[in-house]
Amino acid sequence: MENLPAQNAYRSVSNSLEAVGPGPADGKWPSRADSVLSAVTHGVFIVSGMAALLYQMIWQRSLLVLYGSNTESVAMVVAAFLVGLGCGGLVGGILSRQKTIPLVAAFAILEVLIGSYGLVSLRLFHWVGDLTLNAGILETGLLAFSLVLFPTVMMGATLPLLVTYRVKAIGHVGRSVSWLYFVNTLGAALGAFLAPTVFLRHLGLAGSVEAAALLNLFSASAMFGCWRWRAHSKS
């Protein structure tokens, strides 16, 4: 299956670099600040990918409790994630080409917004579920789709933003896209493993969604702090 977020990220990075010019030349030894930036960026994307898979499993189980275990609900949640990530990649590509937008700050804001939505998501789902007890199959599917679409668009936008920033700072378009997407997928795999075996088993839905929100907050804080530290060290 083609991966829309990765493709959109690569296109957005390429277009951004055409506008701002090439990054640092190959063969140049990275500074200490650049090395720290690279390590933090990769670590943040592992955590971000883990949080995304936690949300997917939490929201899918929550919506199944509200609307029942039917094919339509499951399909709509999965479809919302795929569509949201793809559309988010396009949105992130557009944002990454805006020279007036600080990319890391935009990434941090998106992570905070994702975590904030996560914290209220279960209560929102139950509130919507109470209002739509007698909804039909089509209404149920569309509601499940819309409830998950908004945060997944923000998730999809984070990859192009962070990749573009890293490429502008360090260079190496292909390497930046491939490694960041690799660690993000690794984090998703860890999330898929830890969600049922650790988080949901010991924390339940409410505790797990709070843990996912904390992961988003950590990602935002770590990346923003590293960005400010690197800017200070370069001045």
C-alpha positions in Angstrom: 0.0 0.0 0.0 1.4 3.4 -0.9 2.3 5.6 2.0 0.7 9.1 1.6 2.3 10.8 4.6 5.8 9.8 3.5 5.2 10.8 -0.2 3.7 14.1 0.8 6.5 14.8 3.2 9.1 14.1 0.5 7.3 16.4 -2.0 6.9 19.2 0.5 10.6 19.0 1.6 11.7 19.0 -2.0 9.6 22.0 -2.8 10.7 23.9 0.3 14.4 23.3 -0.5 13.9 24.6 -4.0 12.6 27.8 -2.5 15.3 28.2 0.2 18.3 26.7 -1.6 20.4 23.7 -0.6 21.3 22.8 2.9 24.7 22.3 4.3 27.2 20.7 2.0 27.9 17.0 2.1 31.0 16.0 3.9 30.8 18.8 6.5 31.1 17.6 10.0 27.9 18.4 12.0 28.2 20.6 15.0 27.4 19.4 18.5 24.1 21.3 18.3 23.3 19.6 15.0 24.0 16.2 16.5 21.8 16.8 19.5 19.1 18.1 17.1 19.3 14.9 15.1 19.1 12.6 18.2 16.2 14.5 19.7 14.3 14.7 16.5 14.5 10.9 16.0 13.6 10.3 19.6 10.6 12.6 19.4 9.3 10.9 16.3 9.5 7.5 18.0 7.4 8.9 20.9 5.0 10.6 18.5 4.5 7.4 16.5 3.8 5.5 19.7 1.2 8.0 20.8 -0.5 7.9 17.4 -1.0 4.1 17.6 -2.2 4.4 21.2 -4.8 6.8 20.1 -5.9 4.6 17.2 -6.5 1.6 19.5 -8.1 3.6 22.3 -10.5 5.5 20.0 -11.4 2.4 18.1 -12.3 0.5 21.3 -14.1 3.5 22.7 -16.2 3.9 19.5 -16.9 0.2 19.4 -18.3 0.4 23.0 -20.5 3.3 22.0 -21.7 2.0 18.6 -21.2 -1.7 18.8 -18.7 -4.0 17.2 -19.7 -3.7 13.6 -17.8 -3.6 10.4 -18.8 -0.1 9.6 -17.4 1.4 12.8 -14.1 -0.3 12.4 -13.8 0.6 8.8 -14.6 4.2 9.4 -12.0 4.6 12.2 -9.3 3.0 10.0 -10.4 5.0 7.0 -10.3 8.2 9.1 -6.8 7.6 10.2 -5.6 6.9 6.6 -7.4 9.9 5.1 -6.4 12.1 8.0 -2.8 11.2 7.8 -2.8 11.8 4.0 -4.6 15.1 4.2 -2.4 16.1 7.1 0.7 15.4 5.0 -0.7 17.8 2.3 -1.4 20.5 5.0 2.0 20.1 6.5 3.6 20.4 3.1 1.8 23.7 2.5 2.8 25.0 6.0 6.4 24.0 5.5 6.7 26.2 2.5 5.6 29.3 4.4 8.8 31.2 5.2 7.1 33.1 8.0 6.1 30.0 10.0 8.6 28.7 12.5 8.5 24.9 11.7 9.4 23.6 15.1 7.0 25.9 16.9 4.3 24.7 14.5 5.2 21.1 15.2 5.0 21.7 19.0 1.7 23.5 18.7 0.2 20.5 16.7 1.5 18.0 19.3 -0.1 20.1 22.1 -3.4 20.3 20.2 -3.3 16.5 19.6 -2.7 15.8 23.2 -5.4 18.3 24.3 -7.9 16.6 21.9 -6.9 13.3 23.3 -7.6 14.3 26.9 -11.2 15.3 26.1 -11.8 12.7 23.4 -13.4 10.0 25.5 -15.8 12.4 27.1 -16.5 13.9 23.7 -17.2 10.4 22.3 -19.6 9.6 25.1 -21.4 12.9 24.8 -21.8 12.4 21.0 -22.8 8.8 21.6 -25.6 9.8 24.1 -26.9 12.2 21.5 -27.0 9.6 18.7 -28.3 6.5 20.5 -30.8 5.8 17.7 -28.5 6.7 14.8 -28.4 4.4 11.7 -25.5 2.6 10.2 -24.6 5.5 7.9 -24.8 8.1 10.6 -22.8 6.0 12.9 -20.0 5.5 10.4 -19.9 9.2 9.5 -19.8 10.2 13.2 -16.9 7.8 13.9 -15.1 9.1 10.8 -15.5 12.8 11.8 -14.5 12.3 15.4 -11.2 10.8 14.4 -10.4 12.8 11.3 -9.5 16.1 12.9 -6.7 14.9 15.2 -5.3 12.6 12.5 -5.0 15.5 10.1 -2.8 17.2 12.7 -0.8 14.0 13.2 -0.2 13.8 9.5 1.0 17.4 9.3 3.8 16.8 11.8 6.1 14.8 9.6 6.5 17.3 6.7 7.1 20.1 9.2 9.8 18.3 11.1 11.5 16.8 8.1 11.6 20.2 6.3 13.2 21.8 9.4 15.8 19.0 9.8 16.7 19.2 6.1 17.1 23.0 6.2 19.3 22.7 9.3 21.4 19.6 8.3 20.7 18.7 4.7 20.3 15.3 3.1 16.7 15.2 1.9 16.4 11.5 1.2 18.2 10.4 4.4 16.1 12.8 6.5 12.8 11.6 5.1 13.7 7.9 5.3 15.1 8.0 8.8 12.4 10.1 10.3 9.7 8.0 8.7 11.5 4.8 9.9 11.7 5.9 13.5 8.0 7.1 13.4 7.0 3.7 12.1 9.1 2.1 14.8 7.3 4.1 17.4 4.0 3.1 15.9 5.1 -0.6 16.1 6.1 -0.1 19.7 2.7 1.5 20.4 0.8 -1.3 18.7 2.7 -3.8 21.0 2.5 -1.8 24.2 -1.1 -0.6 23.9 -2.8 -4.0 24.6 0.0 -5.5 26.7 0.8 -2.6 29.0 -1.3 0.5 28.7 -4.8 -0.8 28.1 -4.3 -3.8 30.4 -3.0 -1.7 33.4 -4.4 1.8 32.8 -7.7 1.2 31.0 -9.0 3.6 28.3 -8.9 6.7 30.4 -5.4 6.1 31.8 -4.1 5.1 28.4 -5.4 8.3 26.7 -3.8 10.4 29.4 -0.5 8.5 28.8 -0.7 9.2 25.1 -1.4 12.9 25.8 1.7 13.0 28.0 3.7 11.6 25.2 2.5 14.4 22.9 3.4 17.0 25.5 6.9 15.4 25.9 7.4 15.5 22.1 6.4 19.2 21.9 8.6 20.2 24.9 11.6 18.2 23.8 11.6 19.5 20.3 10.8 23.1 21.1 13.5 23.1 23.8 16.1 21.6 21.5 15.2 24.2 18.8 15.6 27.1 21.2 18.9 25.6 22.5 20.3 25.2 19.0 19.3 28.7 18.0 21.0 30.1 21.1 24.2 28.0 20.5 24.4 29.3 16.9 24.1 32.9 17.9 
